[in-house]
């Protein structure tokens, strides 16, 4: 029996909440505790629960994607996003409500969502009742800041957050997301250049993703504070996050791309070798480097101009003394099949009255960010006192894009947005004060002012967006090439990236692989690290080994800073040059494979460089990710077929163990089947499963070697070596067939430059092979698309079988053709006339 005082408290509380409760379609539950009032409102696509003035709203965008928003008070935060596509945010599916006395929730075709009516604790399960996400404690509010805690099972692993340093697995680590110019970053440095508030959970082969769409300074703790909970939160802004279920890790990445966008297909030349330094100081030096690359027959596609090509480091200017004829220089380079990439930092020199057009037109258009008192904010960067565009305004982005007109007229093909965290030299925080004012004028947002604390992490992304969209406006038929150092979730829609100012050390070479893998998981399929290291001069051995590994990464750019030794491929003598040339040539042979992977990335979001667990989620009986094992920690996949296995510690000369995630591999260099010793190498191998533990292989490192393996059942497309991707290969397309189960491969081609592929001018082929009692049958599909390739013959190299007879049945007819028998393969050439091919080798 309640006391009179208790009944009066209940009545008063009901009156206090009457406005918000009347807004609900139906009240499902009211607590008998006067201090813990709650109400729920079913939605066609989810549920909204209110408790103690806090709203939690969960809605289903798809059967496998749920959006969760939490706010205090009666007014929800603005429903707008720099990261998540409008089409995805507005997506919806109907749900089945599932409520009880204590819990409100719903069910989709894939997920079960439950919210405690009093504590607002959230639980998400798969349709079989397996818990995927569970609140460990209530949301903590501290003024405008918040933090959320989730239970952390002992066997769960975490990947993503972009190119944060350290091991691939984020477990037992904590990170801050606040874009920072981190020159000479080390393994303990945090924060770095990018803020990508998304990660993948992975437990026993089951994966899910979480994206916190909050642009403020945020942090993520994966068990550092507490061993049984991971947490994330921000200094301000909305609680707005997305949970999406795989269950495969590939599906999680594809869904993240559905939310934030896939990267556009870059020009073909961007996958060639790129030569850069800070700086090639004169026009003569640029031409000299280009001439030596060609004279030494080292394939290359791009050469870079850093800030010393500019007048006093001022963006969109030219140092006429050092570069007297940029247009003529670019024309000479183009004639020799080089593309030029120019740096365009976002800081504009503060030069009133000096006929510096970027400043004058920027002031006239009111395009620069301001202090609270309305004056233009000024900070010191490379040109000295500088002002900064307000990229949150559509008008400013359009103005910025127009500044590229003169550079495009000079023939420059690519642009490099550096220093866009933004970096400011004379600030104690190395960036703008958080009080600097931005003016948001953007589709989907209410026009308003915002301080830099809110905009900082998206500033570099909107800089890259302005560059990308500006180039499209100036030349709608040509694919832009934009390279950006800073990023937020979704920046892959506008730019490629690299890992920033790394160092010329063996440790930085080792750190590169997990950085690129986590970037790939986080949307950046097209990424690289400065080959040789940016800060410092590498030893010849380090530079050579970096060239070898860089040849198998998406972006292969050699770059170093002012004051360091030369770092071109010929540095260190002929022995090193020969090794480096060999690996660059292998990259060019693999261009058909690389470009096919790039097409897949542009359609699905799947990365080119992949952790092993992406292709082999069930490598172990207990289904833990193989990449967390020490023997596999330095390995990575290039697409689904190539396994690259550098030493775990690349400076050590001791033999090391390679972990192969399944049976059936071939040596990429010789074609020989790999004979490995199968043995337990980690994990709970006693778990009940028919999955065998990975096999291992002992490898002795050599300077001129990089162990690379091909998965059995792969069909790799390769091309003759060219000195530039602009040069048509001479000879047949090679298909290397590595016989095995589920044998297949694919190829994608287009003109490499324009958007004609969007209108059908592309070529797509699928390849299969199958063993039978008759021999080996190889099938090339009917081509899709109208693009005509450079080849009219196909050279087949077949590994793993030795036919009894050298008999070839081509489209039903026995033909007379030469079949070459090599120690590990047979090879033959057949004609290609853009028709389906069915080939039988007996």
N, C-alpha and C positions, 0 to 999 in steps of 0.2 A: 504494500500500500504506500503510495507516494505521500509525502507531507504536503501541506498547503503551499509552503515556500517553494517546494520542488515543482508543483503544478504551475505556479505563477511563472517560474523560470522557463518552463517549457512553452507557455503561452507567449511570453515575451520573445523567445527565440524564434517561434513560428512567425510572429509579426515581423521581426527583423529580416527573415528570409523570404517573406511572402512575395516580394517582387520577383526575385530570381526563380522561385518555385513556380509562380504563375506562368513564367516563360517556358517552363518545361511542358512537354506534351502530356506526361503522366508521371506522377510520383510513385516510385516503386517501393521506396523504403524510407522510413524516418526513424532514427535511432531514439531509444528511450532515454539516452544520456543527453542532457540539455547542452553539454559542451561539445558534443560530437554529432552535429546535424549533417545529414546527407540526403541527396536526391539524385535520381537518375533519369535520363531522357533517352529512350531508344531512338536511333536514327536508322534510316533505310540501309545505310552502309556502315553502321557502327553503334557507338554508345557514348554518351557524355555523363560523367558522374561529378557531383559537387559535394565536397565535404569541408566544413569549416571555412568556407569562402574560397576554396581552391577548386578549380575546374580541371578535370582530366578528360580529354576527348580522344578516343581511338576510332579511326575510320579505316576501312579497307579500300585501297586503291586497286588492288588485284587480289586474287585468292591467296597470293603469297607475299603481299606487301601491305603493311599496316603503318599508318602515320599516327603519331602520338603527340598531342599538344597539351601543355599544362600552363595555366595562368591563374593569377590571384585577382580577385575582384570580379566585377560583372562584365568587363569589356575585354574581349580577346585581343591579343596583339594583331597587328596588321598581317594579313595572309599574303605575303610576298616573298620572293626568293631570288637571290642572284645565282643560286646553284641548280635548283631543281626546275626542270622544264615545266612550263605551264600545262602542257598536255598531260604530263604525268601527275602533277598536283591535282588536276581536275578529274582524273580517272576515278572510277567508282565501280564497285560490284555490290550486289545485294547480299545481305548476311542473314543468318538465322539467330535471333536473340536467344540467349541462354542465361536465365537469371535465377538466383536463389535468395534466401533471406539475407545472406552476408555478402554475396558477390553478384555483380552485374557483368554481363559479357555477351559475346556472340561467337559464332562459328562461320568460317568461310570453307571453301572446298579444300583448303590446305592447313588452316590454322584454327586454334581455339584461343580466344582472348578473354581474360578474366581480370576485373578490377574490384578490389575490396571496397565496399561501399563507405567504409569509415576511414581507413588508412590510405586509400587510393593505391595500395600495392598492386603492381601490374604483374601478371604472369602470362606468358605466351607458350603454347604447346603446339606440337604438330598434331595432325588429325588422329594419331594413335595414342595421344596423351603423353608423349615424351616432352619434358620441359626444355624449352629452347632459350627462354629469357625469364628471369625472375628478379623482382626487386628484393634487395637484401635489407634495406632500411628505407624509411621515408625520405622524400626529397628534402634536402637541406637548403633553406633560404637564408641569405645573409645580406640584407639590403636588396640591391638589384642582382646580386650574384646568386647562383644556385649550384647544386651538385646532386647527382643521381648515383645510386649505388645498386649494383647488380651482383647476384651471387656468382661466384667463380669456382666451378668444379675443378678438382685437382688435375684432371686430364684435358682441360680445355686450353686451346692455344689461340693467339690473336695476331693478326697480320693487317697491314695497311698503314694509314696515317702518312702516306707519301714517303719521301726519301729520308726519314729519320735514321740517324746512325745507330749502330749496334747490331745485334743478331736479327735475323729475319723475324723470329718470334718475339712479340712485344711483351710477353708474360714476364712479370717481375720487373718491369720498367715503368717509368712515368715520363710524360712529355708535356711540353707547353706549345701551343699553337699561336704564334705571333711572328709574322714574317720578319726575318732579321738577316741583315748582311753579315754573314758568318765567315769572314775571311779566315783561311787556314783552320777551318773547323776540325775537330778531332772526334774520337769515338765517344767522348763524354759531352760533346757540345750540344746544347739545346737552349733555345729554339734555333731553327734553321730558316731557309728561304721560303718554305711553303707551309701552308696551313690547309690540310685536307682532313676534315674531321669525320673520317669514315674508317671503319675497320671491319674485318671479317672474323667471326668466331668459328672455331673448328674443333669439333669434339667427336672422336671415334668415327671419322669419315663423314660427319654431318656438319654442314656449314651454313652460316647465316651472316647477314650484314647489318650494320648499324651506321646510319648517317645522321650526325647532329648538325642540323642546318642553322648554325649560329655563327655570325661573322666576328663576334667580339673575341677578345683574348680568351682562350679556352685551355683546358688541360685534361689529360687522360691518364689514369693510373690503373695499371693492370697488376695489382697485387703488391705494390711497393708499400702502400700505407697499411693495408690489411691483407693477410694471406687468403682470406675467404671471400673477398669482394673486389670487383673492379669498379671504377667510378669515372664519371666525366661531368664536366660542368663549365660554366663560363662566367666572366666578370659582369655580364649584363646581357640584355637581349632576350629573345624568346626561348622557351623550352619547346623545341619543335624537332622531333627526330623520327626517323623512318627505320622500321625493322623489316627485313626481307629474308625469306627462307630459300635455301638452295633446293634440295639438300646438298647438291654437289657444289664445290667451290666455283666451278666454271659458271654455274647458273647464278650464283651470287654476283659475280663480276658482270655478267650480262644484265642483271637487274639494276646494278649500280649505274651502268651505262644507260639503261632505260630511264632512270631517274635524272641523271645529270648530263646525258648526251654522249654520243660516240665521237671520237676524234675524226676530223675530215681526212680524207686520203691525201697525204702530201705528194708533192712532185717526186717522180722517180729519182731524180738526181740527189735528193736528200738522203738516200740510202747508200750513196757512194761515199768514198773516203773524202774527208773535208780537212783542209789545212788552215791553221789559224795561229796567231799569237798576238799578245798585247806588247808591242804593236809592230807590224811591218811599217817602218817609219817613212818610207818614200815610195813613190810610184815605181821607181827603178827596182827597188827591192821586191816589191810584189811581183813584177814581171820576171825578175831573176829566179824567184822561188818556183813560179809556174814553169819557166823554161827547164829548170833542173828536174822537176817532176816528170815532164815529158821526155827529157833527154835520158833519164834513168829508167824510163818505161815503168814508172810507178803509177798505177791507175789512180785517178783523182777526179773529183767532180766540182769541188767548191774551194774558194779561197776567201778569207775574211779580212775586212777592214775594221780595225778597232779605233778608239777615240783619237789617236794621234793623226788620223787622216783628216780630222776636222780642224777648223780654225780655233785654236785655243780651247779645244775640247767642247766646242759648242755644237749641240745637236743640229742636224740639217744644215751644216756649213762644210766648207772644204778648205783645207790648208793649201792654198794655191802654190806656195813655194815648194812644198814637198810633193804635191799631187797637181801638177800644172794642167793635166788633161785627163780628168777622170773618165769622160766619155770615150776618149780615144783608148785609154787603158782597158776599159771594160770591153770595148769592141775587139781589141787584140786578144783578150782572154776568152771571149766568146768564140772567136775564130779557132781557138785551140781547145774548145769544148770545156771551158771553165765557167762556172756560175759564181757571181760575186755576192757575198753577204755583207751588208753594212750594219754597223751598230747604230742604234738611235735611242739613246737614253732618254728618259722622260723629263729630266730636269732641264728647263729652258733658262739660259743665261739671262739674268736681270740686267738688261741693257737698254734703258729708255733713251730715246733720241740718238741711237747709233745705227739705225737702218738694219737692225737685226729682225728680219721678217717674222720668225716664230714668236718673238716677244711682242712685237708691235701688233700683229694680228690677234695674238692671244689676249692682250689687254683690250683691244678694240671690241672683241667679242665677249669680254668678261668671262674668260675661260680658266682662270686660275683660282686655286683654293685660297681661303681667306682666314685671317685671324678673327677673333670674336668681335673686335671693334670695326670690322669691315675692310681693313687694309689687307693688301695681298701678302700672304705668308712668304717669307724668304728664308732659305737655308743654304748652307754652303755645300756644294758637291764639286765634281770635276771642273766645271767652267768657272768656279767661284760662286758668288751669290747667285742663287737660282730660284725660280718660281716653278710651281707644279700644277699641271692641268687637273681640272676637276672632272675626272672620268666618270663620275656618277651622273653626269649630264649628257643626254643624247647629243645636244648641240656641240659640246666639247669633243666628244668622240669623233663626230663628223669633221670638225675643224682639224683635229689631230691627224685623221686619215688623209686629209687634203695636203698635209705637209710632205707627203711622200711623192707628190707628183714629179718634182724635179729629179729625185733619185730614180724613179721608175723610167723617166725620160732618158736618163743616162745609161739605162740598161741593167741596173742592179736588180737582181732576182729575189734576194732574200733579205730579211731584216731581223735584227737581234735586239730585243728589249731587255737590257741589263739594268741593274741598280733599281729595280722597280718594286722593292719591298714596301715603301721607298727608303733608300739609303740617304741619310743626311749626316755629313761629317761633323758639324759643329753642334750637334744635339747630344746631351748626356744619354739619351735613349737610342742614339744612332738612327732616329727616324723623326717624323714630324711630331710635335706635341699633340697629345690626344685631344686638346681643346680646339685644334684647327677645324674649320667649318667646311663641310661639303654640302652641296645642294643637290638633292636627289631629284632628277627629272627623268624618269624611266618608265617604260610600259610595265604595268602591273604593280607599280608603287604609287602611293599618294605623294604628290609633290611636297617636299619638306626639307628642312635642314637636318644634318646629322653631324656629330663630331667625329673626329678621326678614330676614336676608340671603337666606333662601330664599323667604319669603312676600311680601316687599315688592312685587314686580311684579304679584302677583295680588290684593293687598289691595283695591284700588279695584274690581276686577271682582267680588270676592265681596261688597263693599258694595252694588254695583248689583244683584247677584243677590238679596241679602237684601231689598232694597227691592222688586224685581220680584215675587219669590215671596210676600212679605208682602202686597202689594196684591192678588195673585191669591187669597190665602187670605181676605182681608177682603171682596173683591167678585169672586167667581169668574166672573161673567158679563161683566165689563167689562175691556177691554184696558188694561193699565197703560201709562202714559207715564212713562218714567224717562230722565233725561238725566244722563250721567256724564262727568266730565272725565278720569279715569284709566281705563286699560284694559290688558288682556292679551289674547292670542289667545283667541277664543271669547267675549269680553265682549259681542259683538253679539247674543248670545242673550238678553241682559237689558236692554240700554239703547241709546239713541241717544247721540250724542256731538257735541262741538264742538271747535274747535281751541284753546280756552283763551284766555288773556289777551293777545290781539293788540293792536296799536297803531293809532291813527288816523293812518295814513300811507299815501301812495300805494304805497309798497313793500309794505306788508302786504296791501293789496288785491291786488297782483300775486302775492304769495306764496300767496294763498288757493287759487287753482286747483290747483296741483300738490299742495298739502296734502290737499285734498278728493279729488283723483283717487287718490292713494296710499292714503288711508283707504278709499276704495271698493274698490280692489284688495285691501285687507287685511281685508275682511269687513264694514266699516261702510258699508253702503249708505245709511244715514240719518244724515247728518252736516251740519254747517254751521259757519260762522264768524261771530263777532259783527259784524253789519252796522254800518258806520261806524267800527269799531274800538273796543276796550274802553278802552285807556289813552290819554287825551288827547281833545281836542275837534277833530273834523274840520272842515275848511272846508266851506261849503255845497256846493261843487262836488264834493269828495271824497265827502261823504255821499250826494249824488244819484247819482253813478256807482256807489257801493257798493249802493244800493238797486236800481239797474238790474241789476247782475250777480247780486245775492242773490236776485232774483226767479226765477232759473233754477237755484237750488241746492236740495238736498233739504230743509234746514231754513233758514227765513228769519226769523231773530231779530235785532232791533235791540237792542243792549245796550251800556251804557257804565258807567264806574266813578264812584264818589263824587268830587265835586270838579270834574268836567268839565261842560261846557255841555250844555244839553238837546239831545236827539238824536232827537226824535220827527219824523215825516214832514213836519210843517208848519214846522220850524225852517229859517230862511233866507229866508222869504218865499214869496209865492204862486206865483212862477214855478217854484221848486224843488218846492214841494208838488204842483203839478200834474203835473210829470214823475214824481215818486215814486209818486203815486196811480195814474198810468197804468200803471206797471210792476207795481205790486201787483195792479191789476185784471187785467192779462194773466196773472199767476200764477193768479188765481182762474178765469179762463176756461180755463186749462190744467189745472185740478184733475182732470178725468176722465183726462187723459193721465198726470199725475203719479201718481195713485192706481193706475192700471194698471201703471205702472213699479214702484210700491211692492209691488204684489201679486207681480210677477215676482221682485223682490228677495227677498221672503219665501219664495218657493218654490225659487229657484235660487241665491241669493247674488249674482247679478249686480248691480252698483251702478247707481244712478240717474245720477249724474255719472260720465262715462267718458272716459278718454283716447281720442284718435282711433284709435290702433292697435287698440283693442279691437273696433271695428267695421270697421276697414280695415287688417287685418294685411298686406295686399299692396298698399299704396298706391304703392310704388315698385318698379321692376324688381329692385333688390337686396334688397327686402323689409326694409329697416330701418324702425324705428318712426317714423312721420311726426312724432310729437310732439317728437322731439329736434331738429328743425329750428327755427331761430329764428322764421321766419314763423308756424309753428303752435304755438309754445311757450305762448302765452296762450289758445289755443282749447280748448274742451271740448265733448263731446257730452252732451246731456240725453236719455238713452235712445238708441235707435237712429236717431232721426229728426231731432232738432234739433241744429244746430251753432251754438254761441255763440262769437263772435269779437271780444272786446274788444281794445283796443290792447295790444300786448306790454308797453308801459310806459304805463299808463293816464293818467299826468299829462302826457304829451307831446301836443302839438296837431298835430304833423306827420302827414301821411298815412302810412299803413302798408300792408303787404301781408298779405292773408288767403290762406292756402293751403287749397284745397279738395281733399279727399282722393280725389275721383273726379269724373267728369262727371255733370251733371244735378242742379242745385240750384235752388231757388226762394227768393226773398226772403220771409221770414216775414211782414213787415209789409205788403208790397204784393201779394204773390202773383206778382210778375213773375219769369219765368225769368232766371237769372243768366247774363250774358254775360261770360265770363272769358277772359283771355289764357293759353293753355296754354304753359308754358315750364318748362325744367328748373329745379329749386329745391333740389337737394341729392341726395346719394347717388350710387351708381355707376350712372348712367343708361345706360352702355354695356353693362350686363349683358344677356345674352341672355334676353329675355322679351317676351311680348306685352303686359305691363302698361305703361300709359302713366304718365308722371310726373304728379303732381297739377297742377291748373291754379291760377292765382293771380289775385287781384283786388285792385286798389288802392282803398283806403278812406280817406276823410277823416273824422276823428272830429268829433263834435258833442256838446255836453253832453246834449242830449235824445235821443240816438240810441245804440242798441246793435245792431250788425249781428248778425242771427240768420238762419240759412238752414235750409230744410227739404229733406231728401233727396228727390229725385224717386222716386216710387213709394210715398210715405208716405200714410197716411190717419190724420189726427189727430182724436181726439174732443175737442170743446170744449163748454163750458157757458155759459149766460148768467151775467153777473157777479152775485155775491151779496155781502152785507156780512159774512157768516160762513158757514162750511161747514155750520153747523147749520140754515141757512135753505135750504129747498127751492128750487132754481132755477125760474124761471118762463119757460116757452117751450120750444122744441124742443132736442133734442141736435143739435149741429152736427158734421157730418163734413166736414173739409176734405180733399179728394181732390187730391193732387198727382200728376198722371198721369206715369207712368214705368214702367220695367221692374220686374218682381217687385213689383207694386203690392199693398200690403196694410197692415193695421193691426189693432188689437184694443182691447177695452175691458173693464174689470173694475169692478163696482160691488157694494157690500153696504151694510149699515146704518151702517158707519163707526165703530161703537162696541163692539159685542158680538162674541162668538165664534160667532154663529149661522151664519156662513159655513162653519164646519167641519161643520155638519150639512146643508149644501146650500143655505142661504139666501144665495145670491149670484147675480150675473148676469155671464156671460161671453159676449162676442160677438167674432166674427172678421169682418173686412172684406177684400174683394178688389176689384180693378178690372182690366179687361182691354180693350185696344183691339182692334177688328176692323174689317172693311170695313163692317159695319153701324153702327158707332158705338162708344160706350163702354159697357161692361157693368159695373155695380157690384153686388156681392153682399154681403148682410148675413146671417150665418149664423143657423141656428136657435139660440135662446138656450139656454145651459146654466145650470142652477141655477133656484131658485124665487123669487129676489128680484124684486120689482116695482120698476122704475125710476121716476124722477120725471117722465119725458117720455112723451108719446104721439104725438109727431111727430119726424121727423128732417129737419133742414135740410141739404141737400147743397150744398157750395161746391166747385166743380170748377175746378181750375187746369190750364192746359196744353193745352186743346183748345177748339175753337169748333165745336160741331155745326152741320151744314148746315141742319138743321131743328130747331125747338123741339118735337120729338116725344118723348114719354116713354112707354115701355112698362113698366108696373108689374105684375110677376108675370104676364106674358103678355098683359095687356090694355092697350091704348092708353088713357091717361087724359088728361083735360083739367086741366092745372095750370099755374100761372103760372111761366114761366122767365125770370128776370131776367138780363140780359146786362150785365156790368160790364167795365171795361177789361181786366182780367186773368182774369176768371172768369165762370162762369154759376152761378146758384143757384136752387134750388127746394125746396119742402117736400113731404114725403110722409108718410102716416100710419104709425104703428108700433103693432102690436097683439101684440107678443111672438111674432112669427112670422118665418120666413125671408123675406127680400126679394130679389127679382131685378129689377134695374132696367136698362133699356136707354135710353141717350140717343142720339137720331139727329139 
